[in-house]
Amino acid sequence: MKNQNRLWGLVFLLAAVVILLRNFGFFYDFNLTKLLFAALLVCCMVKSLHPLNFYGILIPAALIGILYDDLLHITMLTPFPLLAAAVSASIGLSFLFPTQSAYKQAVDFNGSSGSHTTRSNESSIHFQVSFAGATKYIDADDFKQAWFKCTFGSLKAYFDHAKINGDSAEIYVDNAFGDTSLFLPKEWNVHITVSTTFADVEEIHKPPVPFDGAPLVSIQGSIRFGDCKIYYI
């Protein structure tokens, strides 16, 4: 997070310098809006290198190509063919080379997918949905960790009947072009470290102060071109 803040800080400082120099006749031939937008896209690409995020690399690269198609002599490919190719390539590479998080590798999951509603009382959960909608109810008496993957779909996971016996638990969310909703007990102390690319993470009805003795629940993962909503119930 500190490195990301430094990167964005340098971009906006550079933008301030360019704006000032432009008034002295420098960079007069450059479209300032396009230049700043391209700089933001480059930042997204750099941010997506680690952990590797194909969507965050290829789609911003395609948008830069669209911005400067005349300069790059690729007008025959813009805008829709280049953007469609970037999206298709991102999807294909993500399936061929899925991101392997340390959290995912540490657990032996039993996977499932599809459009349906299921319940689970297992301590460790692995659930994925693609091009469909699914609802998962976690009723574990000793919940420890969960891994959810949603690609071009909708996933809802309810933890209101789950119990944590230890001091902490983990939830990993991998969402691409989808909507993931987590319904968590308001008594849990939730800490979010999720990376986003053209996406949003929203907390709804979160208590202002953590409950005394509440277990720490760490939510990690990556949200690309979609939304992740966390409801406290």
N, C-alpha and C positions, 0 to 999 in steps of 0.2 A: 504494500500500500504506500509506503514511504517513497519507493522508486517511482510509482505511478504519479504521485503528487509532484515529484520533481520534474517528471516528463511534461505533465500538463502545465506546470509553472513556467518551464522554459519556452513552451509553445506560445503562451500568452505574452510573455516578456518579448519574444521575437516579434509577435504581432504588434505590440506597442511600438517597438523600434521602427518597424516597417511603416506604420501609420505616420509617425513623426517624420521619417526621411522622405516619405512621399510628398509632403508639403514643401520640401526643399528641392523637388524636381527628380528625386531618385525613385526608381520603380514606377515611373509614371506610365510606362507602357504595359504594366502588369495589371490584370484584373484583381484587385485586392480581395474581393469576396471569394473568388475562385481559389486564390492563393491560400487564404486562411482555411477554407474548407478542405483543400488538399492536405494542408498541414495536420488538421484534425484527423483525417483519414489515415495519414501515415502513422500518427500516434496510435490509432486503433490497431494497425498492422503490427507495430512494434510490441504493443501490449499483448497481442495474440500469439506471439512467438513462444512464450513460456507461461503457462502450459500451452502446448500447440493447439491452436484453434483455427481450422481451415476456413470456417465461415468468416472469422475476423480478419483473415489475410486476403482471401481471394475476392470477396465482395467489395471491400474498400479499394482494392487494386482496380477492380472493374469500374468503380465510380470515378477514380482518378483518370482512367482511360477515357471515360465518357466526357469528363471535364476538358481534357486536352486532346480530344480526338483529331483535331486539325493539326496540332503540332506533331502528333505521333503518326499521322497519316493512316488512321484506322476508322475513318468516318463510315466505311461500308459495314463496320461491325457494331456501330453504336446507334441507339442506346440499348435496345432490347436484346439483340443476339449476344452481345458481350456480357450483359448482366445475367441473362438466362444461363449462359455457359458457366459463369462464375458460381451461380447457385447450384447448378447440376454437378459441377466438379466438387464443390464443397460437400454436398450430400454423399457423392460417391466415395471421396477420400475419407470422410468420417466413418462410413461403414467399413471400408477396407482397413483403415488404421484408427480404430477407436481409441480415444484418450484413456490411458490407464492411470488412474489416480492411485496413490499409495493406499488410500483408504479402501478402494475397491479390491486391490490385490490382497489385502490383509485378511479378507473374509471369503469363505467358501459359500457362495450363494446358490440357491435354486431359483432359476429365472422363470418368468412367465410373461405372457404378453396377450393382447387381445382387447376386445371391447366387452367388458363385463364388470360385475361387482363381486369382489371376493373379500374374505376375512382371513386374518392370520393371527395366531397366538405365539409365533416364533419370536425368539429374541433377536435374531438377525434376519433381515428381509431384503430380498432382491426382486424388484418388480420393474417391468418396462412395457411401454405401449407405443405403437407406431401406427400412424394413419387411422386412429380410432380414439374412442373415449373409454376411460376405465375409472373405477372407484375402488379404493382399497381401505379396509377398516383394520386397524392394528389393535388387537386386544391382548397383547402380550403382558404377562404378569412380571416379566423381567426384561423389558425392552432395553437393547444395547445399541443397535445400529441398523440403519436402513439405507438402501441405495435405490434411487428412482431414476429411470431414464424415460424421457418423453420426446418423441420425434414426430412432428406434424400430427399432434394429437392433443388430447385433454386428459389430465390426470388429477384426481382428487384423492388425498390420503388423510384419513381421520385418525388422530391419536388420542381422542378424548377418553378412551377406555384403557389406554396403555399406562403401565406403571414402570417406574424406574427404581430399582432397588439400590443401585450404587449411587455414586456422586455425579455421574455424567453419562451422556449418550451422544451418538453421532447420527446425522442425517446428511446424505450426499445426494445432490440433485443435478442431473445432467439433462438440460432442456434445450431443444433446438426447434425453432418454428412451432412452438406449442405453448400450452398454458398448463402450469402446474400450481395446484392449490394445496397448501398444508394447513390442517386444522389441529392446533396444538392446545393443550391445557394452559390456561392463563397462569397457573402456578409455576410453570417451568421458566427457568432463567435461560433465555435463548441468546446465543451469540452467532452472528451471521458474518461469514467471510466468503461471499459468492462473487465471482467475476462475471461481468456483464458485457455483452457486445450488441449494441442497438437493442437493448432489452431493459426491463425494469423489475426491481424487487420491492414489493410493498408490504408493510406490516400494518395489520388492521386490528384495532382494539387492544393494542399492547398496553399492559399495565405500566404506569409511570415509574414504579419502584418494584424491584424484584422481591419476591416473597422470601422470608427468612428460611434458610435451610433448603431452598429449592435446588433441585438437581440442575447442573449445567448441560444444556443441549447445544451442541455445535452444529450449525448448518453450513455445509461447504458445497462447492460445485461450480457449475458454469451455466449461464443463461444466455443463449444466442438467439436474437430475433424472436423473442417471445416474452412471456410474463411469468413471474413467480409471485404468488400472493400467499401471505402467511397470516392466518386468522387465529386469534387467541380467544378460546371459548371456555 
